[in-house]
Amino acid sequence: MKNIINDASVNEWFAQQMTSLTPMKMLLALLMGFIVGLIIALVYRKAFRGVLFSPSFANTLIMLCMITTPVVMCIKSNIALSMGMVGALSIVRFRTAVKDPLDTAYMFWSLTMGILLGAELYTIALVVVAGISIAMLALAFFRLRTPNTFLLVTHYDQAAEAEVMDFIRRIKVQRLRSKTVTPGGVELTVEVQLRERFDIVNKLASYTNPITPAQANDQDFTQNQQLVLDNKALFMPNGTWIVGEMAEAPRADGFEWGMTALPAVKAGGDSYSYTWFEQAWIPAGAEHLDAAKQFVAYLYSDEACKLFAESGAIQPVLGIADDLDGDNKMFYSIYDNGAKAAMGNFAAFSAIPGVEVRTVFFDPVNSLVSGSMTEQQWIDGIKSASDQMRANIIE
């Protein structure tokens, strides 16, 4: 052991390592790694177009750059150490799935910068990070208008083929992706363009009273509704419950409630009004199936509709407005005057952290009004969330 320690070649090796890799050099490299990693994280934050920004991923980009830097500094001048490092790192397995290809590119960018800094090529590293940063920010700022195609997945019984295809033909279809026919039904997947719909919402957002986003919450929403009663707003999207909800609220002289269906997107098109619908379930193993079916049918009979209407619960059946009066008659007569009922809901999907229908699809409209979000950012968020929801649909 004494001979090994006193061996001249070993002493020379240690001396070379201490000469070429000093604490000051390491601190300088780590500082540069932190600065460059921070730049990458800031660019990622500025150019992010997903649903939920992850601060932990941004911090990971900084850490990757800082960790890679000293590793490269240690192995760059010693072949034996570099081979040992390769062997050690080869047993590490990463199980976290990176769903967005752009996130993978950011990770590779951070690792590349760590390698350049570890090789002490500071000038080249600064030029590279500046060039890529400018390119990414430019792409985010001058983002080209994409067709914004969405996948529309429809499950239906073969008996409803004609109705489904009639609905599909009303939408600008890019192309049929797949059609699967099974004994249990049909699954149809098509690409559709919805840019015009988003443009309409964005335009309406520009006309919205600027104070509404601050009051768009579960406590202050009635203050937004009060704007209509005070003749300070022309209309609001709402339900028939608004009459009872604002029954005691003050209002401008001569104020009366009115209701209209959503205007058609194009001249001559259909106008729609969203309606809720009930669901009555009969267990497959019910003892009295025929009696249960008769009861469900009775729920929509003239007699039952009249009983429901007397208690304020209006059944969604044609001609119901003839038996109503007051505001309810005005509300439900829109269907007798040409408006079509829009019904449906989001398919059930497994819980996804950060993805909720309200926070992804509806709440961002407040950001459109305030100007803190662009239309394209909203669309990108919806597309990203839709992809995740579709992958987690509960069959």
C-alpha positions as CSV (number, residue, x, y, z in Angstrom):
1,M,0.0,0.0,0.0
2,K,2.9,2.4,0.9
3,N,4.5,1.7,-2.5
4,I,1.2,2.5,-4.3
5,I,0.7,5.8,-2.4
6,N,4.3,6.8,-3.2
7,D,4.1,5.8,-6.8
8,A,5.1,8.8,-8.9
9,S,2.5,8.2,-11.6
10,V,-0.4,8.2,-9.1
11,N,0.9,11.4,-7.4
12,E,1.2,13.0,-10.8
13,W,-2.3,12.0,-11.7
14,F,-3.8,13.6,-8.6
15,A,-1.7,16.7,-9.1
16,Q,-3.0,17.0,-12.7
17,Q,-6.6,16.7,-11.5
18,M,-6.2,19.3,-8.8
19,T,-4.5,21.7,-11.3
20,S,-7.0,21.3,-14.0
21,L,-10.1,21.2,-11.8
22,T,-10.0,23.8,-9.1
23,P,-12.9,24.8,-6.8
24,M,-13.1,28.2,-8.5
25,K,-13.5,26.6,-11.9
26,M,-16.2,24.4,-10.6
27,L,-18.1,27.3,-9.0
28,L,-17.8,29.3,-12.1
29,A,-19.2,26.4,-14.2
30,L,-22.1,25.9,-11.8
31,L,-22.9,29.6,-11.8
32,M,-22.9,29.5,-15.6
33,G,-25.0,26.4,-15.5
34,F,-27.6,28.1,-13.3
35,I,-27.8,31.2,-15.5
36,V,-28.1,29.3,-18.7
37,G,-30.6,26.9,-17.1
38,L,-32.6,29.8,-15.8
39,I,-32.7,31.3,-19.3
40,I,-34.0,28.0,-20.7
41,A,-36.7,27.8,-18.0
42,L,-37.8,31.4,-18.6
43,V,-38.1,30.7,-22.4
44,Y,-40.1,27.5,-21.6
45,R,-42.4,29.5,-19.4
46,K,-42.9,32.3,-22.0
47,A,-43.5,29.9,-24.9
48,F,-45.6,27.4,-23.0
49,R,-48.9,26.7,-24.8
50,G,-50.3,23.7,-22.8
51,V,-53.1,23.5,-20.2
52,L,-51.2,23.5,-16.9
53,F,-47.7,25.0,-16.6
54,S,-45.5,22.8,-14.4
55,P,-43.0,24.8,-12.2
56,S,-41.3,21.6,-11.3
57,F,-40.5,20.8,-14.9
58,A,-39.0,24.3,-15.3
59,N,-36.9,23.7,-12.2
60,T,-35.8,20.4,-13.7
61,L,-34.5,22.2,-16.7
62,I,-32.2,24.3,-14.5
63,M,-31.1,21.3,-12.5
64,L,-30.3,19.2,-15.6
65,C,-28.0,22.0,-16.9
66,M,-26.3,22.4,-13.5
67,I,-25.9,18.6,-12.9
68,T,-24.6,17.9,-16.4
69,T,-21.9,20.6,-16.2
70,P,-19.8,19.1,-13.3
71,V,-20.2,15.6,-14.6
72,V,-18.7,16.6,-18.0
73,M,-15.9,18.6,-16.2
74,C,-14.9,15.5,-14.2
75,I,-14.9,13.0,-17.1
76,K,-13.6,15.1,-20.0
77,S,-9.9,14.6,-19.2
78,N,-10.0,11.0,-17.9
79,I,-11.0,8.0,-20.1
80,A,-11.2,5.6,-17.2
81,L,-13.5,7.8,-15.2
82,S,-15.7,8.5,-18.2
83,M,-16.2,4.8,-18.8
84,G,-17.1,4.3,-15.1
85,M,-19.6,7.1,-15.3
86,V,-21.2,5.6,-18.4
87,G,-21.6,2.3,-16.5
88,A,-23.0,3.9,-13.5
89,L,-25.6,6.0,-15.4
90,S,-26.6,3.0,-17.6
91,I,-28.4,1.4,-14.6
92,V,-30.6,4.5,-14.0
93,R,-34.1,4.0,-15.4
94,F,-36.5,7.0,-15.9
95,R,-40.2,6.0,-15.7
96,T,-41.8,9.5,-16.0
97,A,-43.5,9.8,-19.4
98,V,-43.0,13.0,-21.3
99,K,-46.1,13.5,-23.3
100,D,-45.3,16.6,-25.2
101,P,-42.4,16.2,-27.7
102,L,-41.5,19.8,-27.2
103,D,-40.8,19.1,-23.5
104,T,-38.3,16.4,-24.6
105,A,-36.6,19.0,-26.8
106,Y,-36.3,21.4,-23.9
107,M,-34.7,18.6,-21.8
108,F,-32.2,17.9,-24.6
109,W,-31.5,21.6,-24.9
110,S,-30.7,21.8,-21.2
111,L,-28.4,18.7,-21.4
112,T,-26.6,20.1,-24.4
113,M,-25.9,23.3,-22.6
114,G,-24.6,21.4,-19.6
115,I,-22.2,19.5,-21.9
116,L,-20.9,22.8,-23.5
117,L,-20.4,24.4,-20.1
118,G,-18.7,21.3,-18.7
119,A,-16.3,21.5,-21.6
120,E,-15.7,25.2,-20.6
121,L,-16.9,26.4,-24.0
122,Y,-18.6,29.4,-22.4
123,T,-18.7,31.6,-25.4
124,I,-20.2,28.9,-27.6
125,A,-22.7,28.1,-24.9
126,L,-23.9,31.7,-24.6
127,V,-24.2,32.0,-28.4
128,V,-26.2,28.8,-28.6
129,V,-28.6,29.6,-25.8
130,A,-29.2,33.1,-27.1
131,G,-29.8,31.8,-30.6
132,I,-32.3,29.1,-29.6
133,S,-34.0,31.4,-27.1
134,I,-34.6,34.0,-29.8
135,A,-35.9,31.3,-32.2
136,M,-38.3,29.8,-29.6
137,L,-39.7,33.2,-28.6
138,A,-40.1,34.2,-32.2
139,L,-42.1,31.0,-32.9
140,A,-44.3,31.7,-29.9
141,F,-44.9,35.4,-30.8
142,F,-45.3,34.9,-34.6
143,R,-47.3,31.7,-34.2
144,L,-48.8,30.7,-37.5
145,R,-52.6,30.3,-37.5
146,T,-53.1,26.5,-37.6
147,P,-56.2,24.8,-38.9
148,N,-57.0,23.8,-35.3
149,T,-58.3,20.4,-36.2
150,F,-59.9,18.3,-33.5
151,L,-60.7,14.6,-33.4
152,L,-64.5,14.1,-33.0
153,V,-65.1,10.6,-31.7
154,T,-68.7,9.5,-31.8
155,H,-70.2,6.2,-30.4
156,Y,-73.7,5.4,-31.6
157,D,-76.1,2.6,-32.5
158,Q,-76.3,1.6,-36.1
159,A,-80.0,2.7,-36.2
160,A,-78.8,6.3,-35.6
161,E,-76.5,6.2,-38.6
162,A,-78.5,8.7,-40.7
163,E,-78.9,11.2,-37.8
164,V,-75.2,11.1,-36.9
165,M,-74.0,11.5,-40.5
166,D,-76.4,14.5,-41.0
167,F,-74.9,16.1,-37.9
168,I,-71.3,15.4,-39.2
169,R,-72.1,17.0,-42.6
170,R,-72.9,20.3,-40.9
171,I,-69.3,20.6,-39.6
172,K,-66.3,21.2,-41.8
173,V,-64.8,17.7,-41.9
174,Q,-61.2,17.4,-42.8
175,R,-61.2,13.7,-43.3
176,L,-62.5,10.4,-42.0
177,R,-60.0,8.9,-39.7
178,S,-61.7,5.6,-38.8
179,K,-65.0,3.8,-38.6
180,T,-65.3,0.7,-36.5
181,V,-68.5,-1.4,-36.6
182,T,-69.1,-3.9,-33.8
183,P,-72.2,-5.8,-32.6
184,G,-72.4,-3.2,-29.8
185,G,-72.5,-0.2,-32.0
186,V,-70.3,2.1,-34.2
187,E,-67.3,4.2,-33.4
188,L,-66.7,7.0,-35.9
189,T,-63.6,9.2,-35.7
190,V,-63.3,12.3,-38.0
191,E,-61.1,15.4,-38.1
192,V,-63.1,18.6,-37.9
193,Q,-62.2,22.3,-38.0
194,L,-63.6,24.6,-35.3
195,R,-61.6,27.8,-35.9
196,E,-64.7,29.8,-36.7
197,R,-66.4,28.9,-33.4
198,F,-63.3,30.0,-31.4
199,D,-63.2,33.3,-33.4
200,I,-66.8,34.0,-32.5
201,V,-66.2,33.5,-28.8
202,N,-63.0,35.7,-29.0
203,K,-65.0,38.4,-30.7
204,L,-67.7,38.3,-28.1
205,A,-65.0,38.5,-25.4
206,S,-63.8,41.8,-26.9
207,Y,-67.4,43.2,-26.4
208,T,-67.7,41.9,-22.8
209,N,-67.9,44.4,-19.9
210,P,-64.3,44.5,-18.6
211,I,-65.3,44.2,-14.9
212,T,-66.9,40.8,-15.4
213,P,-63.7,38.6,-15.0
214,A,-63.1,40.0,-11.5
215,Q,-66.6,39.0,-10.5
216,A,-66.8,35.7,-12.3
217,N,-66.7,33.5,-9.2
218,D,-69.1,31.7,-7.0
219,Q,-69.5,34.7,-4.6
220,D,-69.8,37.7,-6.9
221,F,-71.4,36.3,-10.1
222,T,-74.8,38.0,-9.3
223,Q,-73.0,41.4,-9.7
224,N,-72.4,40.5,-13.3
225,Q,-76.0,39.5,-13.7
226,Q,-77.0,42.8,-12.2
227,L,-75.4,44.6,-15.1
228,V,-78.3,43.3,-17.3
229,L,-81.0,44.4,-14.9
230,D,-79.4,47.9,-14.8
231,N,-79.4,48.1,-18.6
232,K,-75.6,48.2,-18.6
233,A,-75.2,45.0,-20.5
234,L,-77.2,43.8,-23.5
235,F,-77.3,40.1,-22.8
236,M,-75.7,37.3,-20.9
237,P,-75.5,33.5,-21.4
238,N,-77.6,32.0,-18.6
239,G,-80.4,29.6,-17.7
240,T,-84.1,30.0,-16.9
241,W,-83.3,29.9,-13.2
242,I,-82.0,33.5,-13.5
243,V,-85.6,34.8,-12.9
244,G,-85.8,33.3,-9.5
245,E,-82.2,33.9,-8.6
246,M,-82.5,37.6,-9.2
247,A,-86.2,38.0,-8.1
248,E,-85.3,40.4,-5.3
249,A,-82.7,42.4,-7.1
250,P,-83.3,46.0,-8.1
251,R,-83.8,46.7,-11.8
252,A,-84.2,49.6,-14.3
253,D,-87.7,51.0,-14.9
254,G,-89.6,48.9,-17.4
255,F,-87.1,46.0,-17.4
256,E,-88.5,42.7,-18.7
257,W,-86.8,39.4,-19.2
258,G,-86.2,38.2,-22.7
259,M,-84.6,35.1,-24.2
260,T,-83.2,34.1,-27.6
261,A,-81.4,31.1,-29.0
262,L,-77.8,31.4,-30.0
263,P,-77.6,32.9,-33.5
264,A,-76.7,30.7,-36.4
265,V,-73.0,30.7,-37.3
266,K,-73.9,31.3,-41.0
267,A,-76.9,32.8,-42.7
268,G,-79.6,30.3,-43.2
269,G,-78.1,28.0,-40.5
270,D,-79.7,26.5,-37.4
271,S,-79.9,28.4,-34.1
272,Y,-79.6,26.5,-30.9
273,S,-80.3,26.8,-27.2
274,Y,-78.8,24.4,-24.7
275,T,-81.2,22.4,-22.6
276,W,-80.7,20.0,-19.8
277,F,-82.4,16.6,-19.9
278,E,-83.3,14.0,-17.4
279,Q,-82.0,10.5,-17.3
280,A,-84.2,7.6,-15.9
281,W,-82.4,4.3,-15.4
282,I,-83.9,0.9,-15.3
283,P,-81.7,-1.9,-13.8
284,A,-81.2,-4.8,-16.3
285,G,-82.3,-7.2,-13.5
286,A,-85.4,-5.3,-12.5
287,E,-88.3,-7.6,-11.5
288,H,-90.9,-5.5,-13.3
289,L,-89.3,-4.3,-16.5
290,D,-92.5,-3.6,-18.3
291,A,-94.0,-1.6,-15.4
292,A,-90.8,0.5,-15.2
293,K,-90.9,1.3,-18.9
294,Q,-94.5,2.4,-18.6
295,F,-93.5,4.7,-15.7
296,V,-90.7,6.3,-17.7
297,A,-93.1,6.8,-20.6
298,Y,-95.6,8.4,-18.2
299,L,-93.0,11.0,-17.1
300,Y,-93.4,12.6,-20.5
301,S,-97.1,12.3,-20.8
302,D,-99.4,15.4,-20.9
303,E,-100.6,14.7,-17.4
304,A,-97.1,14.4,-16.0
305,C,-95.9,17.4,-17.8
306,K,-98.7,19.5,-16.3
307,L,-97.9,18.2,-12.8
308,F,-94.2,19.1,-13.2
309,A,-95.0,22.5,-14.7
310,E,-97.2,23.4,-11.7
311,S,-94.1,22.8,-9.4
312,G,-91.8,24.8,-11.7
313,A,-90.1,21.8,-13.3
314,I,-90.6,22.1,-17.1
315,Q,-90.3,18.9,-19.2
316,P,-88.4,19.3,-22.5
317,V,-91.2,18.3,-24.8
318,L,-92.6,20.0,-28.0
319,G,-95.6,22.1,-27.4
320,I,-95.0,22.5,-23.7
321,A,-95.1,26.3,-24.1
322,D,-98.8,26.2,-24.9
323,D,-99.5,25.1,-21.3
324,L,-97.2,27.7,-19.7
325,D,-97.5,31.4,-18.8
326,G,-95.4,34.3,-17.8
327,D,-91.6,34.1,-18.2
328,N,-91.6,30.3,-18.6
329,K,-93.9,30.6,-21.7
330,M,-91.5,33.1,-23.2
331,F,-88.4,31.0,-22.4
332,Y,-89.7,27.7,-23.8
333,S,-91.5,29.1,-26.8
334,I,-88.1,29.6,-28.6
335,Y,-88.1,25.9,-29.5
336,D,-91.6,26.3,-31.1
337,N,-90.2,29.3,-33.1
338,G,-87.4,27.4,-34.9
339,A,-84.6,27.0,-32.3
340,K,-83.2,23.6,-31.9
341,A,-82.3,22.0,-28.6
342,A,-78.6,21.4,-28.0
343,M,-78.0,18.5,-25.7
344,G,-75.0,16.5,-24.5
345,N,-72.1,16.4,-22.2
346,F,-68.5,15.5,-21.9
347,A,-67.8,11.8,-21.8
348,A,-66.7,10.5,-18.4
349,F,-62.9,10.2,-18.1
350,S,-60.5,9.2,-15.4
351,A,-59.2,11.9,-13.2
352,I,-56.3,13.9,-14.7
353,P,-54.3,16.2,-12.5
354,G,-54.9,19.8,-13.6
355,V,-57.5,19.0,-16.2
356,E,-61.1,19.9,-15.4
357,V,-63.8,20.8,-17.9
358,R,-64.6,24.2,-16.2
359,T,-61.0,25.3,-15.8
360,V,-59.9,24.3,-19.3
361,F,-62.9,25.1,-21.5
362,F,-64.8,27.9,-19.7
363,D,-62.8,29.8,-17.2
364,P,-60.1,30.9,-19.7
365,V,-62.8,33.0,-21.4
366,N,-62.3,35.4,-18.5
367,S,-58.6,35.6,-19.5
368,L,-59.7,36.4,-23.1
369,V,-61.7,39.3,-21.8
370,S,-58.9,40.7,-19.6
371,G,-56.3,40.2,-22.3
372,S,-54.1,37.9,-20.2
373,M,-54.5,35.1,-22.7
374,T,-54.7,35.0,-26.5
375,E,-57.2,33.1,-28.5
376,Q,-54.5,30.8,-29.8
377,Q,-53.3,30.0,-26.2
378,W,-56.9,29.1,-25.3
379,I,-57.2,26.9,-28.3
380,D,-53.8,25.2,-27.6
381,G,-54.9,24.5,-24.0
382,I,-58.2,23.0,-25.1
383,K,-56.5,20.8,-27.7
384,S,-53.9,19.6,-25.2
385,A,-56.6,18.8,-22.6
386,S,-58.9,17.1,-25.1
387,D,-56.1,14.8,-26.1
388,Q,-55.5,13.8,-22.4
389,M,-59.3,13.4,-21.8
390,R,-59.7,11.2,-24.9
391,A,-56.9,9.0,-23.8
392,N,-58.5,8.5,-20.4
393,I,-62.2,8.0,-21.4
394,I,-64.0,5.5,-19.2
395,E,-65.5,2.9,-21.5
